[in-house]
């Protein structure tokens, strides 16, 4: 098996939800660079679209929290390219919120975006993929919050933990035609998240990560290429950690700080 040929997605169609910026745009660009035809979606038309190798992603406006819109999105991708080989459920996120005072409406919206929407799009993608001899692959983009909650993320953490469990459940039901896997992302340096990590752009935060740097969107994109390719043909229901080893335990950091003499 030649690795370069396995990572050639020429003639294959990929759908990336939330693929117009940040991590999603990097994922879309990686697949375009590997030869795939790519559809991205969002609620509003972006100023620019992901592009690579002289080709550009196709944009379809869709609110994936709506089951009918999710189904129409997949149908549009299949109509455009005649097939759907890969779905990357990337759309998600949440601002921090105090669990004691957050409104029910806020909780509903966060769960809808981070758990229900991936389910709706996956259902529609499965219908398109199962009809083909070579099936397809679904990749759900999760968060380290599902394993290690942080203050202010109760609704988001619950939704992402549900997404991880959903991945494993769908992997059981839909194999062997459709493989379903999950990526646990950690701290990622994106333009929209820069303010969250401090005035130094995350340099201090990088000190708590064993790899000594925050991830960049391309780290997640490369993991998606692997999980969508034949290199991972026997990988199903997996949770691939793309978080640089996680974070050092607080007690370790406290002891290290206490031991400094400067």
HELIX and SHEET records of a PDB file:
HELIX    1   1 UNK A    3  UNK A    6  1                                   4    
HELIX    2   2 UNK A   22  UNK A   33  1                                  12    
HELIX    3   3 UNK A   67  UNK A   81  1                                  15    
HELIX    4   4 UNK A  104  UNK A  111  1                                   8    
HELIX    5   5 UNK A  112  UNK A  116  3                                   5    
HELIX    6   6 UNK A  117  UNK A  130  1                                  14    
HELIX    7   7 UNK A  144  UNK A  146  5                                   3    
HELIX    8   8 UNK A  154  UNK A  174  1                                  21    
HELIX    9   9 UNK A  194  UNK A  197  5                                   4    
HELIX   10  10 UNK A  203  UNK A  206  1                                   4    
HELIX   11  11 UNK A  217  UNK A  228  1                                  12    
HELIX   12  12 UNK A  230  UNK A  232  5                                   3    
HELIX   13  13 UNK A  250  UNK A  258  1                                   9    
SHEET    1   A 7 UNK A  58  UNK A  61  0                                        
SHEET    2   A 7 UNK A  37  UNK A  42  1                                        
SHEET    3   A 7 UNK A  13  UNK A  17  1                                        
SHEET    4   A 7 UNK A  86  UNK A  89  1                                        
SHEET    5   A 7 UNK A 136  UNK A 143  1                                        
SHEET    6   A 7 UNK A 178  UNK A 185  1                                        
SHEET    7   A 7 UNK A 239  UNK A 242  1                                        
SHEET    1   B 2 UNK A  51  UNK A  52  0                                        
SHEET    2   B 2 UNK A  55  UNK A  56 -1                                        
SHEET    1   C 2 UNK A 188  UNK A 189  0                                        
SHEET    2   C 2 UNK A 215  UNK A 216  1                                        
END                                                                             
